[in-house]
Amino acid sequence: MTQQTRRITPAGRTVVITGASTGLGRAAALHLEQIGFQVFAGVRSAADGEKLRAESTHGRLFPLLIDVTRAKQIRQAVDEVTGRLGATGLWGLVNNAGVAQPGPLECLPADALRRQLETNVIGQVATIQGFLPLLRAGRGRIVNVTSGLGRVALPYLGAYAAAQFAKEAISDSLRRELRPFGVTVSVVQPGAIRTPIWEKLDQAGADVIDGAPESTAALYRRPFQAFLRGNARQVRRSRTTPERYARTVARALTATRPKTRYPVGPDVRFASLAARLLPDTLIDRNLAAQTRPREG
């Protein structure tokens, strides 16, 4: 039996993907349409939707206005998809939308932490709740996007890691709760990939440090700035591409028996292995250089 015969055909099936304006979401939306899915691509503005529609090559991609932190927009998006699909049901929901909030936790404003969790966790659950009746009708699939930071929490990315750990736990619970209804849940874990989400880290981090009391900010400024520079170098060196991520999402949606987790990139595989095999104290020692105060 060939690999192709073990795949489910995308033809005639519909997928919703959030966070498709740029980066990984955009790459996945275009790839899913390319291989045969009808795609509702979640965007946050009409302009983003028109730009994405212009890149569509098969006429099966439809921009869907949805901000996952706004309950009204989620309801409207569900109504729009329901109106187009009728009783046929939805095959896939890819929860790709997210933000990354860096910063030492001591300096992080509560509102920034709330925004991180509202977008990456609460908004994702609200979106799943909205689309679940359609997914049950189609005996479809949920694909939740986390990252390697859902297994190992780095210093200065605690808020982001907290959101990713939470999405991993929510995915496990959902997978077990929805099994009786024929709805599967998989997690896709991309590692370092050069996308706009990481390009915004420097400014977001500077805002956190600048907003903290100087006596506290002074404790973290140099090692935090060095961490951001090191993270930027890692992202630039990464050979993992948005297209590789898109193909992985497609595998989760077309596999006859989807896996529970799909790592994307060698750094994620290493983090998963380290989390399983190494004691916390050893991981802490390996990360200690990132938090050591710099001279001068």
C-alpha positions as CSV (number, residue, x, y, z in Angstrom):
1,M,0.0,0.0,0.0
2,T,1.5,3.4,-1.0
3,Q,1.6,6.5,1.2
4,Q,-0.9,8.2,-1.1
5,T,-3.5,5.4,-0.6
6,R,-3.2,5.9,3.2
7,R,-4.3,9.5,2.9
8,I,-7.8,11.0,2.9
9,T,-8.6,13.0,-0.2
10,P,-9.0,16.7,0.4
11,A,-11.5,17.1,-2.5
12,G,-14.9,18.1,-1.3
13,R,-13.7,18.8,2.3
14,T,-13.7,22.1,4.0
15,V,-11.2,23.5,6.5
16,V,-11.1,26.7,8.7
17,I,-7.8,28.1,9.7
18,T,-7.3,31.0,12.0
19,G,-4.4,33.5,11.9
20,A,-3.9,33.3,8.1
21,S,-3.0,36.9,7.3
22,T,0.7,36.3,7.4
23,G,3.4,33.8,8.3
24,L,2.6,30.2,9.1
25,G,-1.1,30.6,8.8
26,R,-0.9,32.2,5.4
27,A,1.5,29.4,4.1
28,A,-0.9,26.7,5.5
29,A,-4.0,28.3,4.0
30,L,-2.5,28.5,0.5
31,H,-1.1,25.0,0.7
32,L,-4.4,23.5,1.9
33,E,-6.2,25.1,-1.0
34,Q,-3.5,24.0,-3.4
35,I,-3.9,20.3,-2.5
36,G,-7.7,20.4,-2.9
37,F,-9.4,21.7,0.3
38,Q,-11.9,24.4,0.4
39,V,-10.4,26.8,2.9
40,F,-11.9,29.5,5.1
41,A,-8.9,31.6,6.0
42,G,-9.2,33.6,9.2
43,V,-8.0,37.2,8.9
44,R,-8.3,40.3,11.1
45,S,-9.1,42.8,8.4
46,A,-10.8,43.1,5.0
47,A,-7.5,44.3,3.5
48,D,-5.7,41.2,4.7
49,G,-8.5,39.1,3.3
50,E,-8.3,40.7,-0.2
51,K,-4.5,40.3,-0.2
52,L,-4.8,36.6,0.6
53,R,-7.6,36.0,-1.9
54,A,-5.4,37.5,-4.6
55,E,-2.8,34.8,-3.9
56,S,-5.3,32.0,-4.2
57,T,-4.9,30.0,-7.4
58,H,-7.9,27.7,-7.4
59,G,-10.8,29.8,-6.2
60,R,-11.4,27.6,-3.2
61,L,-10.0,30.1,-0.6
62,F,-12.4,32.4,1.2
63,P,-11.3,35.0,3.7
64,L,-13.1,34.8,7.0
65,L,-13.0,37.9,9.3
66,I,-12.3,36.5,12.8
67,D,-10.4,37.9,15.8
68,V,-10.4,35.0,18.3
69,T,-10.5,37.4,21.2
70,R,-13.9,38.8,20.1
71,A,-16.9,36.6,20.8
72,K,-19.1,38.4,18.3
73,Q,-16.7,37.8,15.5
74,I,-16.4,34.1,16.3
75,R,-20.2,33.8,16.2
76,Q,-20.4,35.7,12.9
77,A,-17.6,33.5,11.4
78,V,-19.4,30.3,12.6
79,D,-22.6,31.6,11.0
80,E,-20.9,32.4,7.7
81,V,-19.3,28.9,7.4
82,T,-22.5,27.2,8.5
83,G,-24.4,29.1,5.9
84,R,-22.1,28.0,3.1
85,L,-21.8,24.4,4.3
86,G,-25.3,23.6,5.3
87,A,-25.6,20.1,6.7
88,T,-22.4,18.7,5.2
89,G,-20.3,19.6,8.3
90,L,-16.7,20.8,8.6
91,W,-13.7,18.6,8.1
92,G,-11.0,20.6,9.8
93,L,-10.3,23.5,12.2
94,V,-6.7,24.6,12.4
95,N,-6.2,26.9,15.4
96,N,-3.1,28.8,14.2
97,A,-3.8,32.3,15.5
98,G,-1.4,33.5,18.2
99,V,0.9,36.2,19.6
100,A,4.2,35.9,21.4
101,Q,4.8,38.1,24.4
102,P,8.4,38.2,25.7
103,G,9.7,39.6,28.9
104,P,11.0,38.8,32.3
105,L,8.0,37.7,34.4
106,E,8.8,40.2,37.1
107,C,8.5,43.0,34.6
108,L,5.5,41.8,32.6
109,P,2.4,43.9,33.0
110,A,-0.8,41.9,33.9
111,D,-2.5,43.2,30.8
112,A,0.2,41.8,28.6
113,L,-0.1,38.4,30.3
114,R,-3.9,38.5,29.8
115,R,-3.5,39.4,26.1
116,Q,-1.2,36.4,25.7
117,L,-3.6,34.0,27.3
118,E,-6.7,35.5,25.8
119,T,-5.3,35.1,22.3
120,N,-3.4,31.8,22.5
121,V,-5.6,29.9,24.9
122,I,-9.1,31.4,25.7
123,G,-9.7,32.6,22.2
124,Q,-8.7,29.2,20.8
125,V,-11.1,27.4,23.1
126,A,-13.9,29.8,22.2
127,T,-13.3,29.2,18.5
128,I,-13.3,25.4,19.0
129,Q,-16.6,25.7,21.0
130,G,-18.2,27.7,18.2
131,F,-17.2,25.3,15.4
132,L,-17.7,22.0,17.3
133,P,-21.3,21.4,16.1
134,L,-20.0,21.6,12.5
135,L,-17.0,19.4,13.3
136,R,-19.3,16.7,14.9
137,A,-21.5,16.8,11.9
138,G,-18.5,16.2,9.6
139,R,-16.7,13.8,12.0
140,G,-13.9,16.2,11.5
141,R,-10.5,17.1,12.9
142,I,-9.1,19.8,15.2
143,V,-5.4,20.8,14.7
144,N,-4.1,22.9,17.6
145,V,-0.8,24.7,16.9
146,T,1.6,25.1,19.8
147,S,5.4,25.1,19.6
148,G,8.5,23.5,21.1
149,L,8.0,25.9,24.0
150,G,5.0,23.8,24.9
151,R,7.5,21.2,26.3
152,V,10.4,23.3,27.7
153,A,9.9,26.8,29.0
154,L,12.7,29.2,28.2
155,P,13.5,32.2,30.4
156,Y,12.0,35.5,29.2
157,L,9.3,33.6,27.3
158,G,7.4,32.4,30.3
159,A,4.1,34.0,29.3
160,Y,4.3,32.5,25.8
161,A,5.4,29.1,27.1
162,A,2.5,29.2,29.7
163,A,0.0,29.6,26.8
164,Q,1.7,26.7,24.8
165,F,1.7,24.4,27.8
166,A,-2.0,25.2,28.3
167,K,-2.8,24.4,24.7
168,E,-1.0,21.1,25.0
169,A,-3.2,20.2,28.1
170,I,-6.4,21.4,26.5
171,S,-5.6,19.4,23.4
172,D,-5.1,16.2,25.5
173,S,-8.5,16.8,27.3
174,L,-10.3,17.6,24.1
175,R,-8.9,14.5,22.3
176,R,-10.3,12.3,25.0
177,E,-13.6,14.2,25.4
178,L,-14.3,14.2,21.6
179,R,-13.3,10.7,20.8
180,P,-16.9,9.3,21.2
181,F,-18.1,11.8,18.6
182,G,-15.5,10.8,16.0
183,V,-13.7,14.2,16.2
184,T,-9.9,13.8,16.4
185,V,-7.5,16.3,17.9
186,S,-3.8,16.7,16.9
187,V,-1.1,19.1,17.9
188,V,1.3,20.6,15.5
189,Q,4.5,21.9,17.2
190,P,6.6,24.2,15.0
191,G,10.0,25.2,16.1
192,A,12.1,28.2,15.1
193,I,10.8,29.5,11.8
194,R,11.4,32.9,10.4
195,T,7.9,34.6,10.4
196,P,6.6,38.0,11.5
197,I,5.7,36.8,15.0
198,W,9.3,36.5,15.9
199,E,10.3,39.8,14.2
200,K,8.1,41.6,16.6
201,L,9.8,40.3,19.7
202,D,12.4,43.0,20.0
203,Q,9.9,45.9,20.2
204,A,7.5,44.0,22.5
205,G,10.4,43.1,24.8
206,A,11.7,46.7,24.8
207,D,8.2,47.9,25.8
208,V,8.1,45.5,28.8
209,I,11.5,46.6,30.1
210,D,10.8,50.3,29.5
211,G,7.6,50.0,31.4
212,A,9.1,48.4,34.5
213,P,10.5,50.4,37.4
214,E,14.1,51.1,36.6
215,S,15.4,49.4,39.7
216,T,13.8,46.2,38.5
217,A,14.5,46.7,34.7
218,A,18.2,47.2,35.4
219,L,18.4,43.7,36.8
220,Y,17.2,42.1,33.5
221,R,18.0,44.5,30.7
222,R,21.4,43.2,29.5
223,P,20.7,39.5,29.7
224,F,17.2,39.9,28.2
225,Q,18.6,41.9,25.3
226,A,21.3,39.3,24.8
227,F,18.6,36.6,24.9
228,L,16.6,38.4,22.2
229,R,19.7,38.7,20.0
230,G,20.4,35.0,20.4
231,N,16.8,34.1,19.6
232,A,17.0,36.2,16.5
233,R,20.1,34.4,15.4
234,Q,18.5,31.0,15.9
235,V,15.5,32.0,13.9
236,R,17.7,33.3,11.0
237,R,19.8,30.1,11.0
238,S,16.7,27.8,11.0
239,R,16.2,25.7,7.9
240,T,12.7,24.9,8.9
241,T,10.3,26.7,6.5
242,P,6.7,27.8,6.6
243,E,6.1,25.4,3.7
244,R,7.3,22.5,5.8
245,Y,4.9,23.6,8.5
246,A,2.1,23.8,6.0
247,R,2.8,20.3,4.8
248,T,2.7,19.0,8.3
249,V,-0.7,20.6,8.9
250,A,-1.9,18.9,5.7
251,R,-0.7,15.5,7.0
252,A,-2.6,16.0,10.2
253,L,-5.7,16.7,8.2
254,T,-5.3,13.8,5.7
255,A,-3.8,11.0,7.6
256,T,-6.1,8.0,7.9
257,R,-5.0,7.7,11.5
258,P,-3.8,11.1,12.6
259,K,-1.0,11.3,15.2
260,T,-1.6,13.1,18.5
261,R,1.5,15.3,17.9
262,Y,3.5,16.5,14.9
263,P,6.8,18.2,15.7
264,V,8.2,20.5,13.0
265,G,11.9,21.0,13.0
266,P,14.9,19.4,14.8
267,D,14.8,21.9,17.7
268,V,11.3,20.7,18.7
269,R,12.3,17.1,18.6
270,F,15.3,17.9,20.8
271,A,13.2,19.9,23.3
272,S,10.7,17.0,23.5
273,L,13.4,14.5,24.1
274,A,15.1,16.7,26.7
275,A,11.8,17.2,28.5
276,R,11.2,13.5,28.7
277,L,14.8,12.3,29.6
278,L,16.7,15.1,31.4
279,P,16.1,16.2,35.0
280,D,15.0,19.8,35.5
281,T,18.3,20.7,37.2
282,L,20.3,19.7,34.2
283,I,18.0,21.7,31.8
284,D,18.3,24.7,34.2
285,R,22.1,24.5,34.1
286,N,22.1,24.4,30.3
287,L,19.9,27.5,30.2
288,A,21.7,29.4,33.0
289,A,24.0,31.4,30.6
290,Q,20.9,33.1,29.2
291,T,20.0,34.7,32.5
292,R,23.5,35.5,33.8
293,P,24.0,39.3,34.2
294,R,26.3,40.8,31.6
295,E,29.2,43.2,32.5
296,G,29.5,46.7,31.1
